[in-house]
Amino acid sequence: MRVAIAGAAGRMGRTLVEAVSRSDAAVEVTAASVLPEDPTLGMDVGLLSMGQPLGVLASDSLLEQQEAFDVLVDFTSPDATIAHLKLCRQFGKAMVIGTTGFSEAQKEVIEEAAEHIPVVFAPNMSVGVNLCLQLVKKAAEVLGDEVDIEIYEAHHRYKKDAPSGTALKLGEVVAETLGRELDEVAVYGREGVEPERDRKTIGFATVRAGDIVGDHTVTFASLGERVEITHKASNRMTFANGAVRAAGWLEGKPAGLYSMQDVLGLV
């Protein structure tokens, strides 16, 4: 598969270039984009990420490169990703979306585009996180309404959306398993004097500090014991490797909206 990387000069973009280039799968970086004002415009993206040339220059236009790739991997920003999605739909390109922070309206745009092109859309591409989604579902099934449920997440100081897409996905899995609507039971932070905790609620706690790559913990707590399911990422490469796996998996797939659970065969 010929792979394009959106935002190739960013922290995640550089990691993606390296992950594709070092992968044993039949994938290769053949196109890359950066912002028009980025100082790396026109540079070899291999030099940016690995210190060795790939022969792929950073461009400010995916449109001009649309004949050079089969699948676009995008971990940029919601608005940029939606713009790239429209281009992929127009030219029949597959897409892997790791961007988070979408509005409900933007999610609907993604769902509609997936009726025409194959799209892997996941808040977290890590194999470990996607395994945790299954573990959290099982814990919710077993422990049911007998526990208080809290979700903690921590990321680096540059992350803009909160709670993280992964934390929200964990909450969605718990809520769906217990027959609740997350929008109705989610509590985002607590302050002041409050009445006794409502067991139906699902609490979220968010930390933004330093260079934390990504920590997530779901706590199921009763009055006598608690179960905690935790995932800690120490390197962005874990997300990038998952995205590479998703890109290769998309080859030959029909139009549709897929998750990492599909890619990993967990559903």
ZAROPA-234892 format. One record per residue (C-alpha): residue number from 1; residue in one letter; z, x, y. Coordinates in nm, 4 decimals. Example, Ala and Ser with C-alpha at 12.3 -4.5 7.8 and 13.67 -1.06 7.14 Angstrom:
BEGIN
1; A; 0.7800; 1.2300; -0.4500
2; S; 0.7140; 1.3670; -0.1060
//
This chain:
BEGIN
1; M; 0.0000; 0.0000; 0.0000
2; R; -0.0859; 0.1200; 0.3477
3; V; 0.2238; 0.0774; 0.5615
4; A; 0.2634; 0.0435; 0.9381
5; I; 0.6009; 0.1118; 1.0984
6; A; 0.6948; -0.0775; 1.4141
7; G; 0.9269; 0.1043; 1.6536
8; A; 0.8605; 0.4366; 1.4824
9; A; 1.0470; 0.6377; 1.7483
10; G; 1.3772; 0.4518; 1.7070
11; R; 1.6668; 0.5430; 1.4792
12; M; 1.5598; 0.3030; 1.2071
13; G; 1.1894; 0.3604; 1.2673
14; R; 1.2180; 0.7325; 1.2045
15; T; 1.4208; 0.6682; 0.8909
16; L; 1.1541; 0.4263; 0.7665
17; V; 0.8783; 0.6815; 0.8203
18; E; 1.0742; 0.9340; 0.6182
19; A; 1.1583; 0.6832; 0.3429
20; V; 0.7956; 0.5798; 0.2944
21; S; 0.6764; 0.9391; 0.3024
22; R; 0.9293; 1.0537; 0.0420
23; S; 0.8940; 0.7496; -0.1845
24; D; 0.7594; 0.7832; -0.5376
25; A; 0.5983; 0.4396; -0.5007
26; A; 0.2309; 0.3987; -0.4149
27; V; 0.2942; 0.3537; -0.0419
28; E; 0.1995; 0.5644; 0.2582
29; V; 0.2437; 0.5489; 0.6354
30; T; -0.0977; 0.4903; 0.7902
31; A; -0.0038; 0.3361; 1.1280
32; A; 0.2904; 0.3403; 1.3675
33; S; 0.3799; 0.1850; 1.7000
34; V; 0.6132; 0.2695; 1.9876
35; L; 0.6742; 0.1167; 2.3297
36; P; 0.4106; 0.1993; 2.5960
37; E; 0.6656; 0.3905; 2.8045
38; D; 0.8079; 0.5879; 2.5109
39; P; 0.7782; 0.9660; 2.5609
40; T; 0.6748; 1.0047; 2.1954
41; L; 0.3535; 0.8073; 2.2504
42; G; 0.0631; 1.0006; 2.0956
43; M; 0.2893; 1.2273; 1.8873
44; D; 0.2654; 1.2657; 1.5110
45; V; 0.5346; 1.0374; 1.3657
46; G; 0.5937; 1.2799; 1.0810
47; L; 0.7065; 1.5424; 1.3300
48; L; 0.9407; 1.2873; 1.4867
49; S; 1.1113; 1.1928; 1.1625
50; M; 1.0804; 1.4912; 0.9284
51; G; 0.9588; 1.7832; 1.1326
52; Q; 0.6267; 1.7960; 0.9489
53; P; 0.2976; 1.6262; 1.0393
54; L; 0.1641; 1.3176; 0.8614
55; G; -0.1541; 1.2808; 1.0590
56; V; -0.0403; 0.9438; 1.1983
57; L; -0.0038; 0.9248; 1.5754
58; A; 0.2354; 0.6906; 1.7537
59; S; 0.0370; 0.4179; 1.9315
60; D; 0.1452; 0.1462; 2.1718
61; S; -0.0869; -0.1078; 2.0062
62; L; -0.0738; -0.2421; 1.6516
63; L; -0.3808; -0.4479; 1.7368
64; E; -0.5882; -0.1322; 1.7682
65; Q; -0.4576; -0.0174; 1.4280
66; Q; -0.4908; -0.3474; 1.2410
67; E; -0.7606; -0.2153; 1.0084
68; A; -0.5418; 0.0798; 0.9073
69; F; -0.2558; -0.1003; 0.7295
70; D; -0.1821; -0.3674; 0.4683
71; V; 0.1854; -0.4352; 0.5396
72; L; 0.3980; -0.3984; 0.8525
73; V; 0.7656; -0.3004; 0.8285
74; D; 0.9559; -0.4167; 1.1355
75; F; 1.3202; -0.3456; 1.2310
76; T; 1.2752; -0.3787; 1.6081
77; S; 1.3935; -0.6731; 1.8205
78; P; 1.3487; -1.0496; 1.7796
79; D; 1.0882; -1.0919; 2.0535
80; A; 0.8876; -0.7867; 1.9452
81; T; 0.9007; -0.8911; 1.5799
82; I; 0.7695; -1.2398; 1.6587
83; A; 0.4809; -1.0878; 1.8539
84; H; 0.4018; -0.8560; 1.5613
85; L; 0.4281; -1.1485; 1.3196
86; K; 0.1619; -1.3411; 1.5090
87; L; -0.0684; -1.0393; 1.4856
88; C; -0.0058; -1.0051; 1.1119
89; R; -0.0794; -1.3710; 1.0601
90; Q; -0.4010; -1.3449; 1.2607
91; F; -0.5318; -1.0568; 1.0512
92; G; -0.3813; -1.1513; 0.7146
93; K; -0.1295; -0.8669; 0.6888
94; A; 0.1893; -0.8801; 0.4835
95; M; 0.5184; -0.8159; 0.6617
96; V; 0.8686; -0.6898; 0.5862
97; I; 1.1193; -0.8075; 0.8485
98; G; 1.4580; -0.6378; 0.8748
99; T; 1.5207; -0.7386; 1.2369
100; T; 1.8297; -0.9538; 1.3019
101; G; 1.9464; -1.1743; 1.5884
102; F; 1.6721; -1.4386; 1.5716
103; S; 1.7208; -1.7797; 1.7297
104; E; 1.6715; -2.0898; 1.5166
105; A; 1.3367; -2.1483; 1.6889
106; Q; 1.2232; -1.7953; 1.6035
107; K; 1.3277; -1.8418; 1.2406
108; E; 1.1067; -2.1500; 1.2309
109; V; 0.8148; -1.9396; 1.3562
110; I; 0.8741; -1.6948; 1.0707
111; E; 0.8874; -1.9771; 0.8159
112; E; 0.5647; -2.1263; 0.9490
113; A; 0.3833; -1.7901; 0.9444
114; A; 0.4926; -1.7376; 0.5834
115; E; 0.2789; -2.0376; 0.4889
116; H; -0.0189; -1.8135; 0.5630
117; I; 0.0917; -1.4574; 0.4785
118; P; 0.3516; -1.3024; 0.2434
119; V; 0.6732; -1.2145; 0.4280
120; V; 0.9941; -1.0524; 0.3039
121; F; 1.2639; -1.1574; 0.5499
122; A; 1.6180; -1.0326; 0.4906
123; P; 1.9114; -0.9488; 0.7184
124; N; 1.9887; -0.6487; 0.4981
125; M; 1.7528; -0.4533; 0.2719
126; S; 2.0283; -0.2637; 0.0909
127; V; 2.0378; -0.3103; -0.2860
128; G; 2.4179; -0.2987; -0.2742
129; V; 2.4477; -0.5684; -0.0087
130; N; 2.2161; -0.7987; -0.2013
131; L; 2.4294; -0.7475; -0.5109
132; C; 2.7344; -0.8357; -0.2989
133; L; 2.5697; -1.1653; -0.2050
134; Q; 2.5719; -1.2561; -0.5731
135; L; 2.9341; -1.1432; -0.6134
136; V; 3.0428; -1.3436; -0.3101
137; K; 2.8733; -1.6532; -0.4482
138; K; 3.0552; -1.6147; -0.7797
139; A; 3.3891; -1.5587; -0.6059
140; A; 3.3414; -1.8718; -0.3980
141; E; 3.2551; -2.0718; -0.7107
142; V; 3.5683; -1.9545; -0.8928
143; L; 3.8189; -1.9585; -0.6066
144; G; 3.6787; -2.2686; -0.4384
145; D; 3.8873; -2.4406; -0.1746
146; E; 4.2115; -2.2706; -0.2785
147; V; 4.1703; -1.9686; -0.0512
148; D; 4.1219; -1.8727; 0.3139
149; I; 3.7921; -1.6913; 0.3715
150; E; 3.7388; -1.4227; 0.6355
151; I; 3.4366; -1.1996; 0.6969
152; Y; 3.4762; -0.8628; 0.8695
153; E; 3.1858; -0.6480; 0.9871
154; A; 3.1561; -0.3226; 1.1825
155; H; 2.8508; -0.1469; 1.3260
156; H; 2.7570; 0.1255; 1.5734
157; R; 2.8018; 0.0825; 1.9466
158; Y; 2.4275; 0.0208; 2.0027
159; K; 2.3948; -0.2913; 1.7873
160; K; 2.3264; -0.5904; 2.0134
161; D; 2.3664; -0.9012; 1.7964
162; A; 2.7059; -1.0179; 1.6718
163; P; 2.8090; -1.1129; 1.4150
164; S; 2.5585; -0.9107; 1.2187
165; G; 2.2807; -1.0843; 1.0299
166; T; 2.4390; -0.9646; 0.7067
167; A; 2.7783; -1.1145; 0.7973
168; L; 2.6131; -1.4455; 0.8790
169; K; 2.4205; -1.4391; 0.5515
170; L; 2.7454; -1.3772; 0.3618
171; G; 2.8960; -1.6726; 0.5455
172; E; 2.5958; -1.8912; 0.4652
173; V; 2.6258; -1.8082; 0.0946
174; V; 2.9958; -1.8964; 0.0929
175; A; 2.9460; -2.2161; 0.2920
176; E; 2.6545; -2.3358; 0.0788
177; T; 2.8443; -2.2632; -0.2416
178; L; 3.1428; -2.4677; -0.1178
179; G; 2.9335; -2.7530; 0.0196
180; R; 3.0084; -2.6749; 0.3831
181; E; 2.7869; -2.6344; 0.6906
182; L; 2.8447; -2.2903; 0.8394
183; D; 2.7758; -2.4134; 1.1941
184; E; 3.0632; -2.6588; 1.1538
185; V; 3.3240; -2.4301; 0.9960
186; A; 3.2557; -2.0842; 1.1429
187; V; 3.5237; -1.9355; 1.3715
188; Y; 3.4079; -1.6354; 1.5730
189; G; 3.7185; -1.4478; 1.6792
190; R; 4.0658; -1.5793; 1.7596
191; E; 4.2812; -1.5586; 2.0696
192; G; 4.6020; -1.7115; 2.1989
193; V; 4.8355; -1.9546; 2.0233
194; E; 4.6626; -2.1752; 1.7686
195; P; 4.7761; -2.4305; 1.5082
196; E; 4.7906; -2.3409; 1.1396
197; R; 4.4613; -2.2133; 1.0035
198; D; 4.2271; -2.4782; 0.8651
199; R; 4.1385; -2.3712; 0.5111
200; K; 3.7891; -2.5142; 0.5494
201; T; 3.7024; -2.2645; 0.8222
202; I; 3.5266; -1.9311; 0.7640
203; G; 3.6409; -1.6637; 1.0061
204; F; 3.4339; -1.3768; 1.1447
205; A; 3.5661; -1.0523; 1.2947
206; T; 3.3298; -0.8070; 1.4643
207; V; 3.3685; -0.4389; 1.5555
208; R; 3.1213; -0.2294; 1.7562
209; A; 3.2133; 0.1392; 1.7754
210; G; 3.0755; 0.4906; 1.7508
211; D; 2.8140; 0.5552; 1.4858
212; I; 2.9295; 0.3132; 1.2135
213; V; 2.6173; 0.2408; 1.0080
214; G; 2.7417; -0.0857; 0.8608
215; D; 3.0604; -0.2152; 0.6947
216; H; 3.1081; -0.5656; 0.5552
217; T; 3.4064; -0.7214; 0.3780
218; V; 3.4525; -1.0793; 0.2587
219; T; 3.8182; -1.1649; 0.1946
220; F; 3.9284; -1.4550; -0.0244
221; A; 4.3042; -1.4878; 0.0374
222; S; 4.5601; -1.7218; -0.1167
223; L; 4.9374; -1.7192; -0.0632
224; G; 4.9912; -1.4911; -0.3619
225; E; 4.6859; -1.2682; -0.3885
226; R; 4.3534; -1.1810; -0.2318
227; V; 4.0116; -1.0724; -0.3506
228; E; 3.7987; -0.8509; -0.1260
229; I; 3.4308; -0.7726; -0.1735
230; T; 3.3269; -0.4763; 0.0407
231; H; 3.0077; -0.2879; 0.1112
232; K; 2.9945; 0.0240; 0.3297
233; A; 2.6706; 0.1940; 0.4282
234; S; 2.6990; 0.5601; 0.5227
235; N; 2.3301; 0.6237; 0.5910
236; R; 2.0405; 0.4144; 0.7245
237; M; 1.8284; 0.5455; 0.4399
238; T; 1.9788; 0.2820; 0.2104
239; F; 1.8192; 0.0094; 0.4257
240; A; 1.4938; 0.2002; 0.4582
241; N; 1.4615; 0.2546; 0.0834
242; G; 1.5082; -0.1169; 0.0276
243; A; 1.2376; -0.1934; 0.2841
244; V; 0.9996; 0.0471; 0.1087
245; R; 1.0718; -0.1285; -0.2184
246; A; 0.9962; -0.4621; -0.0520
247; A; 0.6700; -0.3334; 0.0964
248; G; 0.5457; -0.2156; -0.2419
249; W; 0.6593; -0.5394; -0.4082
250; L; 0.4464; -0.7461; -0.1683
251; E; 0.1201; -0.6057; -0.2996
252; G; -0.0829; -0.8912; -0.4450
253; K; 0.1793; -1.1541; -0.3613
254; P; 0.0612; -1.4929; -0.2302
255; A; 0.1693; -1.6307; 0.1047
256; G; 0.5349; -1.7236; 0.1068
257; L; 0.8773; -1.6466; 0.2495
258; Y; 1.0595; -1.4044; 0.0197
259; S; 1.4050; -1.2458; 0.0302
260; M; 1.5440; -0.9208; -0.1073
261; Q; 1.6903; -1.1335; -0.3834
262; D; 1.3294; -1.2033; -0.4874
263; V; 1.2322; -0.8374; -0.4572
264; L; 1.5253; -0.7261; -0.6728
265; G; 1.4860; -1.0034; -0.9286
266; L; 1.8311; -1.1462; -0.8556
267; V; 1.7075; -1.5070; -0.8365
//
